[in-house]
C-alpha cells in the first residue's frame, strides 16, 4: 500500500475518532470577502479585521496582519514573509515567495525559529524547522489564499498557546471561513522563472447555519538560478455549522511539496564563483570529476557544489473544533487534531561511492534524511465571566511519534529523484522518538476602574517527556523530560483617556528538549549518558512595557523589553561541513541578554491612503564564554548570530477607485554567523511593489481583477538566509558554507475571477 493511501486512511480514521469521542468543532460562518473569524482556541477568538493592528487593549506587545496585507506579495507567498513588516520580526529566504523551506528563517527579538511557537487555528505547528519533528510549516499547512490573518506576540505569547518552544514569542495564523454566499473563485498567475500558479475555490454558501468550501492550488516554478523546479499541490477544505449559541467546524488540509535545493554558499565561494553559483545539474560529468578531485571553473574543493539536492514533503492535517455556550457567561472551547507527515531530503553526495569495489562503482550516491511524523492532540478551555472577572482554564495534550533515518542509495548515473526512495543500500542510523506533552493553564482577566484598567494574572504548567530508541546505528537511547510546576504570566493595560494606553507584562517560559537530528539525542550513547543528567530545559524571563495610541488619522505604539535567556543549549558540530551529518556534542553554554525597542506608526491622511512604518532596535548578546572540548570560545559580550540590531519597514498603500497601488521598503542590519563575531554579512535594503485593478462585474463574472507584483524591485544582490548549515564559532577566512543568496527581481501577473 502506498504512503499516500496510508496517510489518507490514518487521517480519515483520526477525524472519525475525534468526531465520536470529542464531538468537537468551531467557528461561526462568515463572508469570505468580509473579516475572517478565526477558530476559537484556548485563546479568545477574535475577528482580526475588527481589532487594532497594533494590539489596542492587549496587556502584551501584539501586532497583527490582515487579508489586506497579502496584496503586496505575489500569490502563494509564505505568510511568514508577510510578518517581515512587523516590528521585531526578522525573516529571510532564498526565493521570491519565501517558501523554500531549507532557507526560510524567522526570528523575534534575537530568538531563532526553534524557540518560537506557531499555531494554525489553534493547532500547534511546532517550530516549523526544516527537519521538523513536531509540526509542519505554515506554507504546507495552509494555501496562502486561504489565510484570514495572523497575530504576532513578539515576546510573550497567550498563556494557552499550544507550544513547547515559545521562549521568544508566538505567531498564531487563522484560516478564512466559508463565504455566506455561493460562489466560485479562480485565479491564474504567471511570472518570472516560468512561474505558474493556479488556485480554485468553491463556496457552498450558508444553508441554515452550515457552510463549506473546497479549494486547491498548484504551483510550479523554475529555480531562479541553477537547474530544477519548485512544485507544490495543496487541498484545503473547511466546514462550519452555527446553531444557537454554538459553533462547530472541521478542516482537512493536504500538501505535496517537491523543491530542488539551492547550493549553500560561503563568503569565499561567492567571491570566487559569483552570486549565481549553484549545483552542477544537469552536468553529471562535471559532478563526477569534482567527486574525483578534478576541479574546473574556479572550484577548488568537493563542497563548492554537488550534483543536486531535493526536499520532498507530504502532509495531511485534520482538525475538529467546537465553541459551546453552556450557560450565561460560560463557554467551552475544544479542539482535536491529527497530523501525518512523510518527508525525505536528498543529497547527491561525493562522500559515499555507489557500488564500491565493483565495475559499476560511481563516486556519487544519494544520501537521504527520511522523516515521519504521526501526532494527535486535544485542546480544551473553559471560560467564565463572573462580575468583572473573566476566569479561564484549559489543557493541551499531544502524543507524537517521530522517526528519522539516514540512508544511502547507489546510482550508476544521473537519475530523476523526484519521488520517495525505498530499500536503501546503506542505513547509517534509524531513530524512533515518542513525545508526550501535557500543559495546564489558569488565568484571571480583571477589569477595574470603569474599564480603564485591565489586568491578566495567570500560570501554566507544562511537561514534555521524550523517549528515543535507536533501531540502527550508534545514536543514543534514553529519555528527557522538560517540566515546570508553575510558570507565571502577568500583564496590565491602562487607558489614559482619549486614545492612549499604557501596557506592561512579565512572563516565564521553558522549552522542551528537541527530538530529531538537531536535539540532544543525536549523539553517541556515551556522550548522552554524560550530559543527560546535567541538561536543564532552556528558559526565558521576559519583561516588556509600552504605549499605544489609536485614532482615525494616526496609530502608533512603542514597546521596550528586557529578556534573559538561560540554559542555552548548543549542538557543537564535530564535522567540517554541516551537511555531512555526524554526531554533535550537546551542552549548556550559558545565557543571553536581549534589550530593545519597537516603534510602529501608521498615518492615514485620507480614506484611500495609508502609510505604515515599523522600526526595531535589538541588542542580543551572549553573557559568557563556553568550552568546545578544552578550547575556550570567547563569546562573552558578542552579538547573537543572525540577530540584526536594526530593522525598518515602510509600506504605502493607495487605493483610489478601482486601483490598489502598494510600495514597500525593508532594511535589515548587519548579521553575524559566527559566535565570536569574526564573520558577518552586510546590511541591505529591499523594495517591493504591487498594482491591481478591479474591473468589477464583467459579463458572467461577478468580479474580475488583474494584479502585478514585483519583488526586489531594485534587483539588489544580498545575502538572505544565514545559518542554513548552522553556525560556527569562528570563520576568519569565510569558508563556512552556510549562506543563501536572496532572489533577484521577480514579477508575477495574476488574474482573479469570481462567479
N, C-alpha and C positions, 0 to 999 in steps of 0.2 A: 504494500500500500504506500502511496506517495506521502511525503511530508505535508503537502498542501491538504490532502484529504484527512490526514490525522489531525492537523491543526484545526480544520473546519469542524470535524466531529467533536474535538475537545471543546471548542468554542460553543457549539450548539448545546453540548451537554452541560457546560457551565451555566449558560443562560437559563436552561430549563431548571437546573437545580436551584439557582437563586430565586427564580420565579416561585418555585414551590416552597422553599424553606424560608424565604425572607419576604416575598411579596413586595419588594422594594421598587421605587421609581421616583421620578422628579418632574419639576419644571412645568410652568404654565405655557400654553400655546401663545405664539406671538407672530406678528407680521415680519417676514424676513427683511423687508425694507425698512422696518422700524427698529427701535432699540432692541438689542438681543437680551433675553433674560437668561442669565447663567444658571447652571444646575445648582440647586441647594446642596451645600456640603456641610461639614462641621462649622464652617464659617457662615456668616449671614449671607444669604443670597441677595443679589442686588442687580439692578439694571444699570449696566455700565454707562450707557449714554445719559442717564438721568442724574449721575453724580459727578462731582467735581473731578477733573483730571488731575488736580494737584492734591486730592485727598482731603478736601474740606470736611471737618468733623471727625477725622480719624485721630487716634491717640498715638499713632506711629507715622513715620515717613512713608507715604503711599503715593504712587503715581500710576496713571492708567493710560492705556491706548484704546482706541475705539475703531469701529469699522472705517471711519473716515481716514485714519492714519494709514490704512492699507493702500490707499490710492497712489502714494508716491513711488512705490516699488513695483517691479514687474510682477504680473500674476504668477502665483506659485512660490513667491519668495518666502523664506522661513519667517515665522512670527518672531523669532529671536532677532532678526535683522531690524524689525520694526522697533524693538526695545532700545536700539542703539541711540535713539534720540533722547531718551530719558536721562536725567542726572544720575551719576554714579554707575552707569552701565557702560561696560567696555565689551564690544562684540567684534569678532573677526572671522573671516572666511576667505577661501581662495577662489570662490566662484561668485558670479554676479547675483545669484539667487540666495546665497547664504545657506545652501542645502547640502553641500559636500561635507559629509559628517566627519571624515578624517581631519578636516581643517576647522570645523566650526568650534569656536570657543566663546564663552561669555563669562564675565566676572563682574562682581559687585564690590566696590569699596576694597579692592585687593583680595577678596576671596574668590578662588577659582571655581569652576563649574562643579567639581566634585564635592564642594562644600556648600552647595545651594540646594534648595528644594523646588521641585516643579510639579504641577498638577494640571490635569485637564478635566474640567467639570468635577473637580474634587478627587479624581482618580490619580494616584501617585504615578509619576513618570520617572522616578528615580533621579539620578544625577545627569541623565542624558549623555553620558560619555560614549565614546566610540565603541569600546569593548564593554558595553553595558551589561551589568549583572543583575540589575534590579528594576529595569524600566525600559522605556523606549523614547526616542527623540520625537519632539513635537512635529517635526516635518514629516514623520511617518504616522504619527498618531492622529493627525487631522489634515484634511485637504485645506489648503491655505484660504480658499474662497469661503470656507465654512467657519472661519474664525469670527467670533462675535465680539471679542475684546480680550484684554489681559490686564491684570493688576500686579504691579511690582511693589514689593516691600523690600527696599534696598538694604535694610539692616535687620529688622525684626518682623518675622512672618506672623500671620494669625496663629493663635495658640493651637487651634485644632487642625492645622495643616498636616496632611498625611505625608510626612517626610522624615527620613532618618539621617539627613545630612545638612539641614538648613542652618548651619552656623552663621552664614553671612546674609541670609535673606531668602525670600521666596518669590516665585513667579507663578501666578495662577492664570491659566488660559481657560477661555469659555467658548464653547461652540454655539453657533446660531441655533435658534429654534425653528421648527417648521413655520412657513408662512400661513397666515389665516385664510388666504385666497388660493385657489387652484392656479398653478402656473408652471411653465417650463422655462428654464434658463439655459442658454447655450453660449459658450464663449470659446473663441478660437484665437490663439496667439501665434505669431511668427516673429523670429528675431535673429539676432547675431548668432554666429556659430551654428547655423542650421537649427536653431531652437524652434520647437514645435510643442504647443500645449493645447489640449482640448479639455474643456470642463462642461459637464452637463448635470442638471439638477431638475428633478420633478417633485413639486409640492402638491400634496393631495388637497390642501385647504382644510378648514375646520369643519368637522362633521359632529355636531353635538358634543363638543369638547375634545374630540380626537383629531389629531393632525399628524402628518408624517412627511418626511422627504427621503428620497433616494438620490444619491449623487455619485458621480465618478469623475476621475481625472486621469489623463495620460500625458506624460511629459517625456520629451526626448530632445537631447541637446548634445552636440559635439563638445568635447573639451575645448577651451579657448586656446590651448597650446598642446602640442603632442597629439597622440592618436588615441581614439576611444570616445565613448559616449557616456552620458549620464541619463539613466532611464528610470521611470517610476510609474507604477499603476496603483491607483487608490480607489477604494469604495468607502463611502460614509452613508450610513442610514440612521435616522433618528425618528422616534415616535413619542408623542406626548399625549396625555389624557388628563383633562381637567374635570373634576366632578365635585360640586360643593366647595368646601374649603380644602380640598385635597388635590394633589398634583402627582402624576406618575409619568415616568419616561423611561425609554430604553435606547441604547445606541449600539451599533455594531460597525466598527471601522476596521478595514484591512489595508495592507500596503505591501507591495513587492518592489523592492528597490535594487538597482544594479548600477553601481558607479565605478568608473575607471579612475584609478588614482593618478594624482599629480606627483611628480618626484619632489621629495623634501630637499631643500637646498641648505647650504651653509653660506656664510658671508664670502668665504674663499671661492666656493663654486660659482656664486653669482658673478664675482669679478672675472673668473676665468671663462665661464661658459655663457654668461648673459642672462637677462631677465626671462627669456623664453625657453630656457633649457628644460628638458623633460626626459622621460624614459625613452628607451630605444625603439619600441614598437612603432612600425611593423618591421624594423631592420633586425631580423633574427641573427644574421651573420655578425653584425657589429656587437650584439649582446653576447654571443658565444665567444668571440675574440676577447672581449673585455673580461669574461669569466676565466679565460686562459691567461690573462695578464697582458694581452696585446691591446694597447690603447691608441686612440686616434682623436683628432679634433679637439685638443685641449684637455681630454680626460686623462687623469693620472692615478686613479685607484678604482677598485670594484664597486665602491659605494657612490660614485658620481652619478650612476644611473643603473637601472635594471631593465629587463625587457619590458615588464609591465607589472601592475598591481591592480587589485579589484576588491570591492566590498559588495557583498550580497546580503540582503536582509528581507525576511518575510515575517509579517506580523499580523496578528488578529487581536483586537481589543473589544471586549463586550462589557457593557455596564447597565445596571438597573438602578433606578433612583426613586426615592419617594419623599414627599413632603406632606405631612398629615396634621390637620388641626384636630387635636384630641379634646381640647376644651378651650374656653376663653383664655387667650394669652398663653396657651401651652401648645407647642409644636414638636413633632418628632420628625427628624430627617434621617434618611438611611440611604446608603449606597452599597451596592455589591458589584464586584468587577472580576474579570478574568482576562489574563494576557498571555498569549503564546508567541514566542519568538524563535526563529531559526536563522542563524547567520554564519557567514564564512568571510574571512579576509584572506585574499590570495596574494602571493608574492612569488615572482619568478626569481628564485634565489641562486646566486652563484656560489653559495657556501655548502651546498649539498648536491653532488652529481647524481644524475639518473643512471640506473643500471650500472653501478660501479663495477669495474673488473670484467666487463663483458664487451663484445664487439659493438653493442648498441650504446656504450657509455656516452653520455652527454653532460657537459659541465654545468648544466642548469636543471633544477627541478622546481616544482611548485610547492611552496610551503604554505600551509593554511593554519589559521586560528579559527576554530569552529565553536560556535556558541549555541546554547539552548537555554531558554527561559520558559518556565511554566509557573505562573503565580496567580493566586487568587486572594481576595481580601474583602473585608466588610468594614464600613464606617457608619457610625450612628451618633446622633446627638439629640439631646432633649433640651428645649429652651422653655423658660417660664418667665413671663412678665409678672412681677409682683411689686406693685406700687412703683417706686422709682428705681427698682432693680430689674435687670434682665439677667436671670441666672441661666447658665448653660453648662452642661456636662456632656462628655462624649468619650468614645473609644475608637480605636483603629486596630484591626488585626490583619496581618498578612502572612501568608505562607508561600515561600518562593523556593523553587528548585532551579538551580543553575548548573550547567555543565560547560566546561571549556576543554578543548583538545588542541594539541599542536601536532600536525601531521605533515608528511611529505608524500608527494605523488610524482612518480617518474614519468618523464616525457621524452620522446625521441626528436621533437622539433617544435615549432610554434603551434600552439593549439588555441582554440576558442574556449575560454574558460568562463563563459557567461552562464554558468549553471552550477549547482551544488555538486561537489565532488564526493565520491564514496570509495570505500575499500582502499585505504592508503597503503603505500609500500613501507613506510616507516611511521610509527606513532611514538612521538617523543614524550608526551605526557597527556594524561586524561584525568581531570579532577571533577568531582561532584560536590556541590555545595547545597546545603539546606539552611535557609534563613527564616527564622520565625520572629515576627515583630508584634509587640503589644505596646499600645500607647493610650493612656488615660489623660483626660484634662478636665479642669473645672474652672469656670470663670464667672465673675460677677461684674456686670457693667452697671454703673450707678450714675444717675442723672441728678444733679443738685443745682441750687441757685436758679430756679425757674428755667432750667435747661441750658444755662450758660456754662456750667461745669460738667464734664463727662469724665468718669474715672473707670478704668478697667483694672481689675485685680484678678490674677489667675495663676494656676500652677499646672504643670504637666508632668507625667511620669512615664518616660519611655524605657523600653527594654528590647534589645535586639540580640538574639543568640544565633551565631553562625557555626555550623559544623561542616567539616570538609573530609572527603575521603579520596585518597589518591588511588585511582584504578590502575593507572600505568604511569611509570616514571618515578622520580625521586622527590617530587614536591611533598609538602608536609600534610600529615593528617593531624586533626586537632579541633579545638573549639575555642571561640572567643565570645564574650558577652559584654555588651555596652549597655549600661543601665544607670538610672538615677532616680532616687525616690521622689524628689521634688525639685523641679526647675521653675523658679518664679518668673512672672512677667507682669509688669506694672506699667500703666500709662494714664495720661490725663490730657485733656484738651480744654481750653478756657476761651470763651468768646469775650473779647474785649469790648464789644459793642460795634455796631456798624457791620463791616465785612471782615474784620480782623480777628484772628485767633492765635493762641499760643498752644504748643503741644510739647510733651516730654514723655519719654518711655525708657524702660530698663528691662533687659531680658538676659537669661542664661540659657545656653543650649549645649547639647553634646551631639556627637556624630557617631554612627555605627561604624564598626570596622568593616572595611570593604572586602567583599568576596571577589574572586576572579583574579585575572593576571596582574592587576595593579594593587592587590592587597597584601597583607602580611602573611597569608598562607602560601604565596607564590615564591617560596624559598625552600631550602633543604630542611629536612626534619630536624637536623642538629641545630641549625640556626633558629628555627622556630621554637624549639624547646628552650633555647637560651633566652629569647626575648619575650615569649608569650606571657610569662608571669610578671613581666615588668611593664608591659604596654598598658597605657591608660587611654580611654577614649579622648579624641580631640574635643575641646570645649571652647566656648566663646562667652564673653561678657560684653554686652553692648549697651551703651548709653547714648541717647540722641535727644535733641530738643530743637525746636524751631518755631517759625512764624509763618502764617498763611494769610493771604488777602484775596478776596474774590468779589468782583463787581462786573458790571456789564462791559466796561471798556478795558479792564485790566485784571489779570490774575497773576499772583506771584507767591513764591514760597522760598524760605531759606531754612536749611537744616544743617545742624552741626552735630558731629558724632565723635565718640571715642570708643574704640573696640580693642579688647585684649583677647588674643587667640592663643590658647595654651595647649601644651602637649602635642605640638605639631609633629605629625608622623611623616617620615620621608623614606621613600624607597630609593636606596643608593644603588645606582646601576653598577653592575660588575662586568659589563661589556663595553667595548669601544664604540659600538653603534647600537642605538636603542632598538632598531628593528631586528637585531639578531636574536633577542628574546631569551637571554639566560637568566637564572635566578638572581634576585636582588637581595640586598641586606635592608632590613626594615628597622627604623629606630626613631625614638623620640628626640627631636633636635631643637627643642626649646619653644619659645613663644614669639609672637608678632604683635606689635602695637600699631594700630591704624587710627589716624585722626584726619578729619577733613570737613569740607563744607560743600553743600549743593544748593545752587541758586536756580530757580525757574521763574521766568516772567513771560507772560503771554499778553500781547497787545491786540485789541480788536477795535481798530478805529472806525470800521464800517461793518455792516452786516455781512458783506461778502469778502472781507479782508481779515486775515488772521496771521499774526507773526509770533511764532513760538521760539523760545530760546532756553537753553539749559547749559549751565556752567558748573563744572565739578573740579574740586581740588582734593586730592587724596595723598596722604603721606603714610605709606605702609613700610615698616622697617623690621628687620629681624632683631631680636633682643639679645641674642647670644651667638657665640661660635658653636660649631659642632665637630665631632670626630668622624672621619671617614677612615676606619681602621685605626691606625695610630697617627694619622695626619690631621692636624687642626685646620678646618676650613673657616677662614676668618670672615664670618657673615655678620657679626655684631655691628649694628648701625647701618647695614646695607639695605638698599631698597628691594622690596619683594619683587621677584621675577614677574614679568608680564603685568606690571601694575603701573600704568601711566599716571603721573602726578596730575596732569591737566587733561580734561576732556571738555569739548564745547560742541554744541549742536544748535543749528538755527534752521527754521523752516518757515517759508512764506507760502500761504495758500490764498489764492484769489479766485473767487467763483462768481464771475459776472454772468448772469443769464444762464445759458446752456453750457458755458465754458467752465472748466475746472483746471486751473493752472497752479503748479507747485514747483518750488525750488528749495533745495536744502544744501547745507554745508556742514561738514563734520570735521573736527580737529581731534587728533589723537597724539598725545605727547610721547616722548622718548620711552622705550621699554627695554629692560634688561632681560637676557635669557640665561645669565649665569648668576649663581648665588653670591659671588664676590663682586659682581658688577663690573667685570672687565670686558664684557661684550654686550652690545646693545644694537637695536635698530632705531633709526631716526624717526622723528615726528613727521606727520603728514596731514594734508587737507584732502578731503574728498567732496565732490559735488554731484548731486543727483537732480534730475528734473522729470516732470511729467506734465502732459497736456491731454485733456479729454474734452470731447464734445458730445452732448446728449441730443440726439435728433428727435427724441420723444416718440410718439406713435407714428408708425410708418407702415402703411399697408396693413397686413395681417398681424404685424408685430406690435405689441403694446409699447415696446420701448427698444431703441437701438442706440448704442453708444460706441464710439471709437476712442481709443486711448493709446498714447505713445509714451513709453517710459524709457529713460536713458540713465544708466548708472555710470559712475566715474566719468562725468561729463568732460572733464579736462584731460582725460587719458593719462592719469598720474601713474608713474611707476612707484610701487611702495611694497614693503613687507607687510602682509596681512597677519596671518597666523604665526605665532612663535610658540615653541614648545610642542610641535606636532610629534616629536620623538622624545618628549620630556625635556627636562632642564639639566644643566650640568654645573658643577662647582666653578669651573674656570674654562675659558676658551680664548686665550690671548691671541692665537693665530687665526681664529674664525673658521675652524674646520669642522665644527659640530653641526651635522645636517639635521636641523630641527626647525627650519623656517619654510613658510609657504608664501609665494608671491601673490599679491592681490590681483583680481581680474582687471583687465583693461576696460576701456569704454565698451558698453554693450547697449543695444536698443531692442525694444520689443513693441510690436504693434498688436493691439487686441481689439477684436470686435465682439461685443456682447449684445445678445438679443433676448428679449423676454416675450413670451407668448401668454 
